[in-house]
Amino acid sequence: MSSEKSFAQKLMGIFTHPRSTFEAITEKDLTRGFVVVLLVAIVGALASAQYISKMDLSSLPRIGLLPGADASSLRGSLGIVTGVITGIRTVTGWLIPALIIYVIAKLSTGEGGLKRLLAQTGFASTPLLIQHMLRLIDAYAMQGSLRNDLFQTGALITGLSQRIINQALNSLNLFSLVTISLTIVAASVTFRSSKKKMAMITVVSYALWIILMGLSYF
């Protein structure tokens, strides 16, 4: 009888027995890991688009100046754009930090493989799937209009330092911190190194990611 863990067992195992589960995740699980990231991206995009649909955009200065602007159609278009951006940010937010971790850790330890790390960090994104599922439920259950100043602070913010701070505030929450913690465990397994060393590398990698996002206006 095969002792290979199923996809569902690995998803649950990263919460109940993280180290042994990550040890069971190999480069063969890269497709499954990417499926997790893709689900996070899709659910996150749907949640963001739904939140936009609840916003009262008619009072936004830049929209109010447009003759004959229709707030409903603008919400629809903005929802699609925001959803696409959320999806792209999710995928790049998985890929880029993992690549940075790989380069630094590989140079430091000489161990580990990129495909396995990507597979493991894909599974480590499971807390973000829970987060976006809760966001999607909240977006559909919400009654009334969402304040448009919440959109303004994110999309119309200027100044490099302000964008980086805003990116950090938006990126760091309970679910992302759990994901980062799981990534540390995954990296320590992949590169056969201590959690302390991998924690330093992982934190640096995510800090660089936040700075890059702040520089990109994206």
C-alpha positions as CSV (number, residue, x, y, z in Angstrom):
1,M,0.0,0.0,0.0
2,S,1.4,3.4,-1.0
3,S,2.1,5.9,1.8
4,E,2.0,8.8,-0.6
5,K,-0.1,11.6,0.8
6,S,-3.0,12.9,-1.3
7,F,-3.4,16.5,-2.4
8,A,-6.0,17.1,0.4
9,Q,-3.8,15.5,3.0
10,K,-0.9,17.7,2.1
11,L,-3.1,20.8,2.2
12,M,-4.3,19.9,5.7
13,G,-0.9,18.6,6.8
14,I,0.9,21.9,6.4
15,F,-1.2,23.1,9.4
16,T,-1.2,20.0,11.5
17,H,2.3,18.5,10.8
18,P,4.1,21.2,8.7
19,R,7.6,19.8,8.7
20,S,6.8,16.2,7.8
21,T,4.3,17.4,5.2
22,F,6.8,19.6,3.5
23,E,9.3,16.7,3.6
24,A,6.7,14.7,1.6
25,I,6.2,17.5,-0.9
26,T,8.7,17.0,-3.8
27,E,9.2,18.6,-7.2
28,K,6.6,16.2,-8.5
29,D,4.1,18.3,-6.7
30,L,4.9,21.5,-8.6
31,T,1.7,21.4,-10.6
32,R,-0.4,20.9,-7.4
33,G,1.4,23.7,-5.7
34,F,0.7,26.0,-8.7
35,V,-3.0,24.9,-8.6
36,V,-3.1,26.2,-5.0
37,V,-1.6,29.6,-6.1
38,L,-4.0,29.7,-9.1
39,L,-7.0,29.2,-6.8
40,V,-5.7,31.9,-4.5
41,A,-5.4,34.2,-7.5
42,I,-8.9,33.4,-8.9
43,V,-10.7,33.7,-5.5
44,G,-8.8,36.9,-4.7
45,A,-9.6,38.4,-8.1
46,L,-13.3,37.6,-7.6
47,A,-13.3,39.1,-4.1
48,S,-11.6,42.3,-5.3
49,A,-14.0,42.7,-8.2
50,Q,-17.0,42.2,-6.0
51,Y,-15.8,44.8,-3.5
52,I,-15.4,47.3,-6.3
53,S,-19.0,46.6,-7.4
54,K,-20.1,47.7,-3.9
55,M,-18.2,51.1,-4.1
56,D,-19.9,54.4,-4.7
57,L,-17.5,55.9,-7.2
58,S,-19.6,58.8,-8.4
59,S,-18.0,61.1,-5.9
60,L,-14.4,60.4,-6.9
61,P,-12.9,63.6,-8.2
62,R,-11.4,62.1,-11.3
63,I,-14.6,60.4,-12.2
64,G,-16.9,63.3,-11.4
65,L,-15.1,65.4,-13.9
66,L,-15.9,63.1,-16.8
67,P,-19.0,64.4,-18.6
68,G,-21.7,61.8,-18.7
69,A,-19.7,59.3,-16.7
70,D,-21.7,56.3,-15.7
71,A,-20.7,55.0,-12.3
72,S,-22.2,51.5,-12.9
73,S,-20.1,50.9,-16.0
74,L,-17.0,52.4,-14.4
75,R,-17.5,50.0,-11.5
76,G,-17.7,47.1,-13.9
77,S,-14.5,48.1,-15.8
78,L,-12.6,48.9,-12.6
79,G,-13.7,45.7,-11.1
80,I,-12.2,43.7,-14.0
81,V,-9.0,45.7,-13.9
82,T,-8.7,45.3,-10.2
83,G,-9.4,41.6,-10.4
84,V,-6.7,41.1,-13.0
85,I,-4.2,43.1,-11.0
86,T,-5.0,41.0,-7.9
87,G,-4.5,37.8,-9.8
88,I,-1.2,38.9,-11.2
89,R,0.0,40.2,-7.9
90,T,-0.9,36.8,-6.3
91,V,1.1,34.8,-8.8
92,T,4.1,37.1,-8.8
93,G,3.9,37.3,-5.0
94,W,4.4,33.6,-4.9
95,L,7.0,33.4,-7.7
96,I,9.3,36.3,-7.0
97,P,9.9,35.8,-3.3
98,A,10.5,32.1,-3.9
99,L,13.1,32.9,-6.6
100,I,14.9,35.4,-4.2
101,I,14.9,32.8,-1.5
102,Y,16.2,30.2,-3.9
103,V,19.1,32.4,-5.1
104,I,20.2,33.4,-1.6
105,A,19.7,30.0,0.0
106,K,21.4,28.2,-2.8
107,L,24.5,30.4,-2.6
108,S,24.5,30.0,1.2
109,T,23.9,26.3,1.5
110,G,24.5,24.7,-1.9
111,E,21.5,22.5,-1.3
112,G,17.9,22.4,-2.6
113,G,16.1,22.5,-5.9
114,L,13.9,25.3,-7.4
115,K,11.0,23.1,-8.5
116,R,10.7,21.6,-5.0
117,L,10.8,25.0,-3.4
118,L,8.1,26.4,-5.8
119,A,5.9,23.3,-5.0
120,Q,6.3,23.8,-1.3
121,T,5.7,27.6,-1.3
122,G,2.6,26.9,-3.5
123,F,1.2,24.7,-0.7
124,A,2.4,27.3,1.9
125,S,0.0,29.7,0.2
126,T,-3.0,27.8,1.5
127,P,-3.7,30.4,4.3
128,L,-4.1,33.0,1.6
129,L,-6.7,30.9,0.0
130,I,-8.6,30.9,3.2
131,Q,-8.2,34.7,3.5
132,H,-9.6,35.3,0.0
133,M,-12.5,32.9,0.5
134,L,-13.5,34.9,3.6
135,R,-13.1,38.1,1.6
136,L,-15.3,36.8,-1.1
137,I,-18.0,35.7,1.3
138,D,-17.8,39.2,3.0
139,A,-17.9,41.0,-0.3
140,Y,-21.1,39.2,-1.3
141,A,-22.7,39.5,2.1
142,M,-22.0,43.2,2.4
143,Q,-25.0,45.5,2.4
144,G,-24.8,49.1,1.2
145,S,-21.9,50.9,-0.5
146,L,-18.3,50.7,0.4
147,R,-16.5,53.9,1.1
148,N,-14.6,55.1,-2.0
149,D,-11.8,56.6,0.2
150,L,-10.6,53.0,0.7
151,F,-9.9,52.8,-3.0
152,Q,-8.3,56.2,-3.1
153,T,-5.8,55.4,-0.4
154,G,-4.6,52.3,-2.3
155,A,-4.8,53.3,-6.0
156,L,-4.1,57.0,-5.9
157,I,-1.3,57.1,-3.4
158,T,1.8,59.0,-4.4
159,G,5.4,59.1,-3.0
160,L,7.8,56.2,-2.9
161,S,8.0,55.8,0.8
162,Q,4.2,56.1,1.1
163,R,3.7,53.4,-1.5
164,I,6.1,51.1,0.2
165,I,4.5,51.6,3.6
166,N,1.0,51.1,2.0
167,Q,2.3,47.9,0.3
168,A,3.6,46.6,3.6
169,L,0.4,47.3,5.4
170,N,-1.6,45.6,2.7
171,S,0.7,42.6,2.4
172,L,1.3,41.8,6.1
173,N,-1.7,40.3,7.9
174,L,-2.5,37.2,10.0
175,F,-2.8,35.0,6.9
176,S,0.3,36.3,5.1
177,L,2.3,35.9,8.3
178,V,1.2,32.3,8.6
179,T,2.2,31.8,4.9
180,I,5.6,33.3,5.6
181,S,6.0,31.0,8.7
182,L,5.2,28.0,6.6
183,T,7.6,29.2,3.9
184,I,10.4,29.3,6.5
185,V,9.7,25.6,7.4
186,A,9.5,24.7,3.7
187,A,12.8,26.4,2.9
188,S,14.5,24.8,5.9
189,V,13.4,21.4,4.5
190,T,14.4,22.2,0.9
191,F,17.8,23.6,1.7
192,R,18.5,21.3,4.8
193,S,19.3,24.3,6.9
194,S,18.1,25.8,10.2
195,K,14.9,27.6,10.6
196,K,16.7,30.6,12.0
197,K,18.8,30.9,8.9
198,M,15.9,30.4,6.5
199,A,13.8,32.9,8.5
200,M,16.4,35.6,7.9
201,I,16.5,34.8,4.2
202,T,12.7,34.6,3.9
203,V,12.2,37.9,5.7
204,V,14.7,39.6,3.4
205,S,13.1,38.1,0.4
206,Y,9.6,39.4,1.3
207,A,11.0,42.8,2.2
208,L,12.6,43.0,-1.2
209,W,9.3,41.9,-2.8
210,I,7.4,44.7,-0.9
211,I,9.9,47.3,-2.0
212,L,9.7,46.1,-5.6
213,M,5.9,46.4,-5.5
214,G,6.2,49.9,-4.1
215,L,8.5,50.9,-6.9
216,S,6.2,49.4,-9.6
217,Y,3.0,51.4,-8.8
218,F,1.3,48.0,-9.3
